[in-house]
Amino acid sequence: MTDDVQTAQGPDRRAVLGAGVGGAVLAAAGLPLLGSGTAAAATPVQGPAAGPVADEAWHRYVQAPSSRTVRPVRIVRSAGDVTRPDALLKPGGQVTVLRRPEPPAPPRWPDGTTAEGSTTHAGNNGGDGQPRTYDAQHAVDGALDTFWNDDTERAFPDTLTVTAPEALTLAGLTVVSDTDGVPTDFTVDAWVDSDWRKVAAVTGNSAVQRAVRFDAPVSTARVRITVTSAQDLGQGVFTRINEVWPEAVDPVVAPSVTLDFGKVVVGYPKVTFASASGNNPGVRLAFSETLQFLTDRSDFTRNDQAGGASKGTDQYAVPAGGATWTDKKGYASGGDKVYADGLHGFRYLKITLDALPSDAPAAQPWGTVAVDAVSLDFTAYLGTPDSYRGWFLCSDEELNRYWYGASYTNELVVDTFREDDVDPRGAFSSSLDGKLVLHDGAKRDRDPYVGDVAVAGRTLYLTHDDAAEAARNVLADLAEHQRADGWIPPASINQYTLPLFDYPLWWVTCSWDYVLYTGDKDYAERYYPQLVKVLDTWYPSVTDDAGLLSKGLNGTSGYGDYAFLGRTGRITYYNANYVQALRDAARIAEHVGHDADAGRWRERADEVAQAVNTHLWDEAAGAYLDSATGAVRHAQDGNAIAITSGVADAERAASALAHLDATTKLRYGNAFMDNDTLFGGASQRVYAFTSYPEFVARFESGLADSAIDQIKRTYGWMEGHDPGITHWEGIGPNGSLYEGAYTSMAHGWSTGVLPALTHQLLGAKPTSPGYSAWEVRPFTGSVRWAQGELPTPHGPLGVEWERQGGTYTLTVRAPRGTRGIVALPTDGRGATVRSGGRTLWRDGRSAASGVRLDSGRVTVSGLAPGTHRFTLTREG
């Protein structure tokens, strides 16, 4: 690991933000700050005390590039024979030149040499459908693009024994591997005098080509390599050896340049080559969201899901006259060589003068290449200040950064569904082709999942509601693929067959969200039959005699959930979600005139809620059980959603949150389980997806500062670690990437901080479809002021509030065609509320119609369109 990587992954968090590409994330990674946006954090935000905040005040937090052509901001490093690497930052002037001499032919074992591995991984088909084998003989066949792969993940040692037909004098050997299976620690033994003799030992290796020199030359016909550890890229740890050469051959460093785009971006990379030597020199492009997992291969390619021709990098053969190459999926010139994977989500790009052995002679790993420019054709939603239809700002700099970091993360996953760019696991669907969707992640999965829409949809509606069709397209498509028994698929993956137990419930809730924010009654009416079928046919088929959902009934024991957890039986999370979905469905039913269904579903929701409290509340712990059977544990998902769905009363809510505080609190968020009985490390794993309902539960339980603390631990950790700005799919033990290189570092389901800050801290949200009715109920905590706008079909709903001394002011600007209520943060005792020169509340009682004490707050209802300003003062 290089010093750069260690710095980028260190525990230090720097709170400096750049408005453009390359600000906070560079500081967070311990890298030089670039660009004009770096002073953002040093400039105090002027709040309502100084008058309304100008529109431009929030512009400096916006993270998207200014145009669809995105260029790198920094050279991370170069290696080998590279001239003027910095020229890549200034296209149109000097060029960057990479040179590599033609390598000599590698040494070969004599004919008749054999190799035997301790185990051999089973073969499979690559992305081209051709069979692949991984037997040990590949290690001596002279072909660098074949390899031996053992079959004992993490179960070391692995041994490879090479036997020559006659004794050779060996002074060393060379182990050539692959970046996703490099032997890191291994020994070499030679068969001498009828016994094995150790002749070399290697530790801490990271080189794909490792020359191993023996202590002294030996005469032997057999050598044995014993591997005790291999490189872990987060997708399984196996030993992989492509070739063993009978001499120690030091590699010639392949010339390379590593570029930094400043933050995660997504789209088609483009490289302009000024010229090249006449031997078809190849370049290989490797991409990564983090420096930690940028090696000679990408941290992830879509071919990684199913094998294929990319071999971890994207290839191009540079013509002598130069060319401008846009990285699109497929082979060069329609042949079967020089393959590129196309669209990528990444922050770092490594360009190397190299070629796959299988690409010869179409591409050669040597020669000269002159590069003039590198850029990216950005494909996702371009969230510039002019495109924002909702915004947020408050007195807390960190919260502002997290809000706009969430928006940018979500913008990266709002993209067109294209066959070449989706996840390859049977995810392409002609019914989605060419439509705007909400993908799972910028890097992976490039497929829309409905559970992700539960968070990403709300983030979209609050920032760029002009793209709300991205959510509708996903929800409608899944509804149209409903199974005959009522089950709704979670995504198009595996031709709409991936069996998840909880995601049909999220489809119901997401459908209500879509109707609530947009007012699209046509959607509600068109897909109402699917709503009825999933709630009245599918879920009753997996309901037990207590009225609770029970995974395992009706053949569902193999079904997964959002985290593919091995949970079975009565689970609080599933049933709290069921209550939430039933109540959301009732709202849809009322909206489209099916009042009887609404009443029936509300009654069932109440019954399920009572059953949860009867069978799944753990009195001893003061929290809801994860499962009614097996080891005792308590999960963040079930406890949080039990509160937000109304299953828990105020006493149980306070108790459950106290239990989570005592058992799940980590420096990088709150873990999603309170112990490791479900799987090892569960109590160290943080999901922003399930943290979002806990934020909401804390705010709405009167624990605003506790919610803000959890937000800062969770999002502060992600912002302060490579790649910065964007929000991770999951955080693992000690704040690591929970699935290594495979982890998505820009994931829409992790953006819940944005709706939490808008709906709970600022306090504004819709309560009837299309914002025909709205509510402003701020949970302020220690934040001094906040303001923002929510986009509605009728125009912006503007809100600003401020606490100053004993005075609290709240201003609401309501668009035409809407009505609403405000709930001021006071229990009414010792408080006076005035508006427009009128006294509304004094001496603990109402002084005007429509003003009452409700849920511990002075509430003013029946507010018409226009501007309303309230002043609350406390006596004494």
Number of C-alpha atoms within 10 A of each C-alpha: 11 8 8 15 17 14 18 25 23 15 15 14 19 18 17 23 30 27 24 21 28 28 28 33 29 30 24 30 28 22 17 13 23 18 13 13 19 20 16 18 19 11 8 10 16 16 21 19 13 7 8 11 17 10 10 9 12 20 16 19 24 24 29 28 19 14 11 16 15 21 23 23 21 21 19 17 14 20 14 16 17 20 15 12 22 18 18 26 20 15 17 12 11 17 24 22 23 28 21 20 12 11 10 6 6 11 15 15 19 13 10 10 17 19 21 18 22 14 16 18 19 12 12 14 13 15 16 11 11 9 10 14 16 21 20 29 21 23 30 27 19 17 13 19 15 25 24 26 25 26 19 17 13 15 12 16 15 26 21 23 20 23 19 17 13 12 13 16 12 19 17 21 21 22 23 24 26 24 21 25 23 27 33 19 18 20 17 24 19 24 19 15 9 7 9 14 15 17 20 18 16 16 12 13 16 18 18 21 23 21 20 21 20 19 12 10 13 18 15 17 18 21 24 21 23 21 22 18 23 25 21 19 20 16 15 16 22 25 31 28 27 27 26 28 19 22 20 20 19 11 14 13 11 18 22 25 22 22 25 25 21 26 28 29 29 23 26 20 24 19 18 21 23 22 19 24 17 13 18 23 27 27 28 25 25 25 30 27 31 25 26 21 22 22 19 21 22 27 29 27 29 24 19 20 14 17 19 19 22 25 21 27 27 26 31 27 26 29 19 18 11 17 16 15 15 19 23 20 16 20 17 16 9 9 10 14 21 26 27 24 25 19 25 29 27 28 24 27 24 25 23 25 31 23 25 22 14 17 19 15 14 20 24 22 26 23 19 24 29 22 23 24 23 23 21 22 19 22 18 21 20 21 22 15 18 8 13 19 19 20 25 23 27 25 19 15 19 18 22 21 28 26 26 28 26 29 31 28 30 32 27 30 31 28 23 20 24 18 15 15 19 24 27 21 16 14 19 23 16 11 14 19 14 12 16 23 26 35 34 29 28 31 32 24 22 25 26 30 27 32 24 24 30 24 26 32 30 22 27 27 23 25 27 20 23 15 18 22 16 24 27 22 18 25 26 16 16 24 26 13 19 17 17 11 12 22 23 32 26 29 26 24 22 14 14 19 15 14 19 20 26 21 25 27 29 22 27 29 24 26 28 23 23 26 22 24 26 23 20 15 16 11 15 19 15 12 15 18 12 20 25 17 18 23 21 13 15 19 21 14 16 19 18 14 7 14 18 26 25 27 23 17 14 13 10 16 15 14 18 19 16 16 8 12 11 12 20 20 20 24 23 30 22 26 28 29 24 27 26 25 26 27 25 23 25 23 24 28 23 14 19 13 12 14 15 12 17 21 16 12 24 21 15 17 25 16 16 22 24 16 17 28 18 11 16 21 22 18 11 6 15 19 26 31 25 29 23 20 14 12 13 15 20 27 25 28 23 27 29 27 26 31 25 21 21 17 25 25 11 13 10 20 25 19 17 25 23 14 20 23 16 10 16 21 19 19 13 24 26 27 28 24 25 25 20 13 14 18 11 10 15 18 23 25 25 28 23 29 26 23 25 26 25 28 27 25 26 25 25 20 18 15 18 23 16 16 25 23 13 24 27 20 16 26 28 24 23 27 28 26 27 28 30 33 33 32 31 29 25 22 26 19 16 13 22 17 22 22 16 18 21 19 24 27 32 35 29 36 31 28 34 28 31 28 28 25 29 26 22 24 26 26 24 27 22 22 15 20 22 21 27 20 19 21 20 24 21 26 24 24 16 12 17 17 24 26 26 21 24 25 23 23 20 15 16 17 25 20 25 26 25 22 18 11 9 11 15 20 21 22 19 24 17 23 21 15 14 23 19 22 21 25 22 24 18 19 15 24 15 14 20 23 24 17 16 10 9 11 15 24 25 18 12 15 16 20 17 13 10 13 20 21 18 12 9 13 17 27 24 23 16 14 19 17 16 13 13 16 16 22 20 22 19 16 10 6
